[in-house]
Amino acid sequence: MTKRNNPEDRWLLDTEVKYKIEEKNSRWYVSLIFVDIHDPNHILVQKVGDYRSHRLAEIYAINMMKTAAKDPRGTQKVNKDAYNINNN
């Protein structure tokens, strides 16, 4: 059994939670993406489940995203300027 309240997992308390839906073999797979708001390069992708339609996957993903987020209103956001992206 894994240890609960692992100090290394404290960063998950300050994360922005997003979801990703992708199709594979006529199934729609849902993944939750946890992005650290202090270090946007620190990311965790957790596969959640698969569904027969895109709409069911989207409903489940939104519900899980709100449940997993520390702040379900979505006020914790990653600073988009933290990523050094060159558009050239």
Steps between C-alpha positions, in 0.01 A plus 500: 500500500634844411566754767243779530597862558834460329696828539613473137136532388436832675536686171166346392323735740596800284418379152282598211299198385416453133369208301590337170273283288640291218355232275663161463337188352148651503527583872545844656772507767499761777815621675536760773798733477635657818725804440690655791419873515844580646701290251302443176754243383390272785212302348314181589273324249260251654288275277148480637280289275357432155151550356300409190416857396676833505212665689511243783875540524464878515236486775716264705815707440339826614358332809834339591686825433277692742524221758879472481570873511577657835305804384203385287427858389817485292672806640841331521657553160847449359673814381515462120817711490681232704545298184774636278335454159648654187239543225756546222 
